[in-house]
Amino acid sequence: MQRPPRIAITVGDPRGIGPEVVAKVLESPPPDAAYLVIGPESVLNTVRGDVSRVPVGTSDDATRAPASALSPKQAGLLTALAVEKAAALALAGEVDAIVTGPAEKRALHLVGRQYPGHTEWLAELAGNVEVAMMLATGELRVVLLTTHIPLRAVPDAITVDRILTVGQLTRRALEADWGIDSPRLALCALNPHAGEGGAFGSEDDTILMPAAEQLGAVGPLPADTVFVRARQGEFDAVLVPSHDVGMTAVKVAGFGTGVNVTLGLPFVRTAPDHGTAFDIAGRGVADPGSMREAVRLAVRLARKLERNG
């Protein structure tokens, strides 16, 4: 009999809604899995249920202080220590998947974690592996070719090599983790109307189209139709040039249920598709839907890997 998958969950920035949504999910978590939650002691005390608790902190970061008393730097350090502990456990094979709560980048930068997001951070912790960010809700899966960069920098970052790398990561993940044979990929265009023969930009003809042909993907297809077609079941995933185009598609399709998945890591990593929401933190009104879906997907993917292993 297979053992239940082991899922590590970090609470995210203690000042945000991460601790609240984690606690709500763990009151009645997805079944047939073992959970451990990682964070400062003051937050772990709020988590109920049959879970293991792994405290993090140092002598100078106020680990027992209430979240409201933490400075951004203290909160950033506690957030960082939890993520790094979760990654270490996963790399050591002590957990099968990690789910990361929302973090504030400014706070992380204050303690030397100068990353655009968890995706790039975890890639480095795992040995500088190639990764890609997938957003998923229902049957819509969107994979970003670029993440947290200025919009004006996107065209220069979209190269044939980048498209092929992300496309290959996506195809392998869909085959191995989702069990999809011969995944159908679509490439979302960069320019309006896919450039309309060069009238609105040449990149779709000179970069995206050759890459799609090499990858065996359909496209480039205009953003105003490709996601509709994907939701209708025509494609298993859509590769998207820029962050906001992909995030918008996922949030419109399933606000409150989207999940962020890092492809390419040697372990499963998921996360809710929302931020820290400091404006509502501590009020008890945060919706745990996205965190619940992130935990549910982590369990499902961990089981798939266990079977394949």
Salt bridges, closest charged atoms under 4 A:
ASP13 OD2 - ARG15 NH2 2.77
GLU20 OE2 - LYS24 NZ 2.74
GLU41 OE1 - ARG64 NE 3.51
GLU84 OE2 - ARG113 NE 2.91
ASP96 OD2 - ARG3 NH1 2.82
ASP96 OD1 - ARG6 NH2 3.29
GLU104 OE1 - ARG15 NH2 2.78
GLU104 OE2 - ARG106 NE 3.61
GLU139 OE1 - ARG141 NH2 3.36
GLU234 OE2 - ARG229 NH2 2.53
ASP236 OD1 - ARG184 NH2 3.11
ASP244 OD1 - HIS243 ND1 2.71
GLU293 OE2 - ARG296 NH1 2.41
GLU306 OE1 - ARG3 NH2 3.65
